[in-house]
Structures are given as structure tokens and as C-alpha cells.
Amino acid sequence: MKKQIIVDSCCDMTAAMRDEMGIISVPLTMMLGDKEFCDDDSLDMDKFMDAVKQFTGKTGSASPSPFLYQEAIESVEDAYIVTLSSKLSGSYSNAVVGNNEASENGKGAAYILDSKTASAGETLIAIKLYELIQAGISKDRIIDTINHFISIMKTYFVLENYDNLQKNGRLSKVTGTLVQMLNIKLIMGADGNGEIALFEKCRGSNRMVQQLLALIDSCGKETSNENLVISHSNNHGLAEQLKTLIKERFHFKKIYVVPTGGLSSLYTDDKGIVLAF
């Protein structure tokens, strides 16, 4: 039976990667006030980011509807679904509802994974799932392996601009302004339970890069047979710099560099970087 991977659109991937791995992306919706943008291949990222920069009100997002998940599930024979952290979005709960509806229609039930992360973290999980499926191992073993993988993986992110966090009320305007004035880089990431945590505060980009490398070094994870994903919002230069330094220092099997999609870009803002391994 053919197995298919379904993700929500916070999973940062190029169209070529999705085609190669046979991945179906279910879009979230970004909202700038009353204006909505669908996070699919029709989204003009340059125009969207220009609109984000010019918008001064509160921004937000909406999860894919249960019906969109149901449609995706019913379009394939067997599926695994990877969603945004259930602590950050309703994407997981809507996938559960859509899966139940598909089951009631006599379609094969999908196995739903709460990524407990976002962006590059979702991408890393999808790549790992694809590798496990290609290896031809049993579904039970895939489920055990991928759940363990999620429990030990790491996701970190660094922002250049904190405007969108301020617009969403996740960071006070005073704190955000001081951070940018003092050139302080906040290294944040997934806390292992699906929430966002602060890991490091450092002054300047060079120190930030060294701290990210130190976090990889101190995590205790074996890297030689694993992948690493770097997603970036219009910051290819820093992403490639990180890739080069990581290749020199560690032994990852493959390092993927991908642009952030619409939803990830809304929250990472211009020049943001997300790293998952």
C-alpha cells in the first residue's frame, strides 16, 4: 500500500522537495487585519512580506480546516500527518477531526504526529518519515521510531526583526525595541513540550553563530547519520554561512537549506533563521 506524507504549510519545503517525496501540503491562512493570504504555491512571497512590513496592526493566522485535512487523507491510500505544535496552533486538533471524518467515510485512517515544533522542525520530521518509508520497514516500527525522533530533536531560531512578535503580543514593544537597539540576539526554540523557550542571549551576529554551534555541540545527540535543516526568511547568506560552519565541525549526513513559507515568514519576519536537527 502506498504511504503518503501530509504536512501543514508551516513545514518549510521547496516545491521540488515536496514533489520528490510525494508530500501533500495543507495550507494555513495568514491574516493582516481583515486581509487573508492562503499559504500555498500561489502565494507571492515578495508581495506578502511587503504587506507584512507595511501593516501596523495585529497579525494572525488560522489553521487548515478539518475538511482540508479530510480531503487530503481521502486522496491517498495511507498517510502520516505532521502538524505544527498543538501548543501553538489548532492544526493538530483539526487534523484529528478531519481524520475522524475520513474514517467515517470508510477511508483509511492516517497516523497524526504532533511535531511539538514548527518550520524547519516539521521539515526535519517529514524528511525522516520519508527515509523510514523508503526503507520499507513496518508501520509500527515507523511510528515508534518517529515518535522517539520527535522526543529528542532540537529546534532553535533567531530573529533579526521583532516587529511581528510585538504585533502579536508575544514580545512587549519596550523589550523588542531595547533588544534591537542593543543588538542583542535572542536564541529561542522548542522546549521539548511544544512551547517556545529562550535558550541564549548574546550580543551581535558573530556571537550568535558561535552560540548556535555550541548548542549543537552540547546537545549530546549523535549527528553522523542524521539530517539538519536550516530555513530562512530572505537570509540565504547567513543560512549558507551556518551550513558551512556546521559541515566543518560536525558530521551530519545532509544539511538542507530551504526558504521559509508564508506562515513561518509571518512569525520569523525578514532575515529570521530556524535550525532543526
C-alpha positions in Angstrom: 0.0 0.0 0.0 1.4 3.4 -1.0 2.2 5.6 2.0 1.8 9.4 1.7 3.1 12.2 4.0 0.7 15.1 4.6 2.0 18.3 6.3 0.6 21.7 7.1 2.2 24.6 5.3 4.4 25.6 8.2 6.6 22.7 7.1 9.2 24.7 5.1 9.9 22.9 1.8 10.6 23.8 -1.8 8.1 22.5 -4.4 10.8 20.3 -5.8 11.3 18.6 -2.4 7.5 18.0 -2.0 7.4 16.5 -5.5 10.4 14.2 -4.9 9.0 12.9 -1.6 5.3 12.9 -2.7 4.3 15.3 0.1 0.9 16.9 0.3 0.9 20.4 1.9 -2.4 21.6 3.5 -2.4 25.4 3.7 -2.8 27.6 6.7 -4.1 31.2 6.4 -2.2 34.3 7.4 -4.2 37.4 8.4 -3.2 41.0 8.3 -6.2 42.6 9.9 -9.2 41.7 7.6 -6.9 40.7 4.7 -6.3 37.0 4.3 -3.4 35.2 2.5 -3.5 31.5 1.7 -0.2 29.8 2.4 0.1 27.7 -0.8 2.1 27.8 -4.0 0.0 30.7 -5.4 1.3 33.0 -2.6 3.6 35.8 -3.9 6.1 35.9 -1.1 7.7 39.2 -2.0 4.3 40.9 -2.1 3.2 39.2 1.1 6.3 40.3 3.0 5.9 43.8 1.7 2.4 43.8 3.0 3.6 42.5 6.4 6.2 45.2 6.7 3.6 48.0 5.8 0.9 46.6 8.1 0.9 48.2 11.6 -2.0 46.3 13.2 -2.2 42.9 14.8 -1.3 39.9 12.6 -2.5 36.4 13.0 -3.1 33.0 11.4 -5.7 30.3 11.0 -5.2 26.5 10.9 -6.2 24.4 8.0 -9.9 23.4 8.4 -10.8 19.8 9.3 -12.3 19.5 5.8 -9.0 20.3 4.1 -7.3 17.5 6.1 -10.2 15.2 5.3 -9.8 15.9 1.6 -6.0 15.2 1.7 -6.5 12.0 3.7 -9.2 10.7 1.4 -7.0 11.4 -1.7 -4.4 8.8 -0.7 -4.3 5.1 0.4 -2.4 5.5 3.6 -0.9 8.6 5.3 1.2 10.1 8.1 0.4 13.7 9.0 2.9 16.1 10.5 1.4 19.3 12.1 2.5 22.4 13.9 2.9 22.0 17.7 -0.5 21.6 19.3 0.6 24.2 21.9 1.0 26.8 19.2 -1.8 26.1 16.7 -5.1 24.3 16.2 -3.6 22.4 13.2 -3.2 19.2 15.1 -6.7 19.1 16.5 -8.2 19.9 13.1 -6.2 17.1 11.6 -7.7 14.8 14.2 -11.2 15.9 13.3 -10.6 15.6 9.6 -9.1 12.1 10.1 -12.2 11.0 12.1 -14.5 12.3 9.3 -12.4 10.4 6.7 -12.6 7.2 8.8 -16.4 7.5 9.0 -16.5 7.7 5.2 -14.7 4.4 5.1 -11.3 5.8 4.1 -8.0 4.6 5.7 -7.2 6.4 8.9 -4.0 8.5 8.9 -1.4 8.5 11.8 -1.2 12.1 13.1 2.1 13.4 14.6 2.2 16.5 16.8 5.6 17.8 15.8 6.0 19.8 19.0 7.8 22.3 16.9 7.4 24.3 13.7 9.1 25.4 10.4 12.4 23.6 9.9 11.5 21.2 12.7 8.5 20.0 10.8 10.6 19.7 7.7 13.1 17.5 9.5 10.4 15.2 10.7 8.9 14.9 7.2 12.4 14.0 5.8 12.9 11.4 8.5 9.5 9.9 7.8 10.3 9.7 4.0 13.5 7.9 4.8 11.8 5.4 7.0 9.0 4.7 4.5 11.6 4.3 1.7 13.5 1.8 3.9 10.4 -0.5 3.7 10.1 -1.0 7.5 6.8 -1.8 9.2 4.3 0.9 10.1 4.5 0.0 13.8 8.3 0.5 13.7 8.0 3.7 11.8 5.6 5.1 14.4 7.9 4.1 17.3 11.0 5.5 15.5 9.5 8.8 14.5 7.9 9.4 18.0 11.3 8.8 19.6 12.9 11.1 17.0 10.5 13.9 17.8 11.2 13.5 21.6 15.0 14.1 21.1 15.1 16.5 18.2 16.1 20.2 18.7 14.8 23.3 17.1 16.3 26.8 17.5 15.5 30.2 15.9 17.0 33.6 15.8 15.2 36.8 14.6 16.6 39.9 13.1 13.4 41.8 13.5 10.9 41.6 16.4 8.1 43.7 14.9 5.8 40.8 14.2 6.3 39.3 17.7 5.4 42.7 19.1 2.3 43.0 16.8 1.2 39.6 18.1 1.7 40.5 21.7 4.4 37.7 22.2 7.0 40.4 23.0 6.5 43.8 24.6 7.3 46.8 22.5 9.7 48.1 25.1 11.6 44.7 25.2 11.7 44.4 21.4 13.0 47.9 21.0 15.7 47.5 23.6 16.8 44.2 22.1 17.2 45.7 18.6 18.9 48.9 19.9 21.4 46.9 21.9 22.0 44.4 19.0 21.0 41.5 21.4 20.3 38.2 19.6 17.8 36.0 21.4 18.2 32.3 20.6 14.8 30.8 21.1 13.4 27.4 20.3 11.2 24.4 21.1 11.3 23.4 24.8 10.5 19.7 24.1 6.9 20.0 25.1 5.7 22.1 22.1 6.2 25.6 23.7 8.7 28.3 22.9 11.6 28.8 25.3 14.5 31.3 25.5 17.9 29.5 25.4 20.6 32.2 25.0 21.1 35.9 24.8 24.1 37.2 23.0 25.5 40.4 21.6 26.0 40.6 17.8 25.7 38.1 14.9 29.1 36.5 15.3 28.5 35.6 18.9 25.0 34.3 18.0 26.5 32.0 15.3 29.0 30.6 17.8 26.3 30.0 20.4 24.2 28.1 17.9 27.2 25.9 17.1 27.8 25.4 20.9 24.1 24.3 21.3 24.6 21.6 18.7 27.9 20.6 20.3 26.4 20.3 23.8 23.1 18.6 22.9 24.5 15.1 23.2 22.9 13.9 20.0 24.7 11.7 17.5 24.9 13.6 14.2 26.7 11.3 11.8 23.7 9.6 10.4 21.2 12.4 10.8 20.0 15.4 8.8 19.9 19.1 9.7 17.5 21.7 8.3 18.1 25.4 8.1 15.1 27.5 7.0 15.5 31.2 6.4 13.4 34.3 5.6 15.3 36.1 2.9 18.6 35.4 4.6 20.4 32.9 2.3 23.8 34.4 3.2 23.6 33.6 6.9 22.0 30.2 6.2 24.9 29.2 3.9 27.4 30.5 6.5 25.8 28.3 9.2 25.8 25.3 6.8 29.5 25.7 6.0 30.5 26.0 9.7 28.3 23.1 10.7 29.8 20.9 7.9 33.3 21.8 9.1 32.6 21.0 12.8 30.0 18.2 12.7 29.2 15.1 10.6 25.5 15.4 9.6 24.5 13.1 6.7 22.9 16.0 4.8 22.2 19.7 5.5 19.1 21.2 3.8 18.7 24.9 3.3 15.2 26.0 2.5 13.3 29.3 2.4 10.5 29.8 4.9 7.0 29.6 3.6 4.3 32.2 4.3 3.3 31.1 7.8 6.9 30.7 9.0 7.9 34.0 7.4 5.0 35.8 9.2 6.5 34.9 12.6 10.2 34.8 11.8 9.9 38.1 9.9 12.6 39.3 7.5 16.0 37.7 8.0 14.9 35.1 10.5 16.7 31.8 10.7 15.4 28.4 12.0 17.6 25.4 12.6 16.5 21.9 13.4 18.4 18.6 13.9 
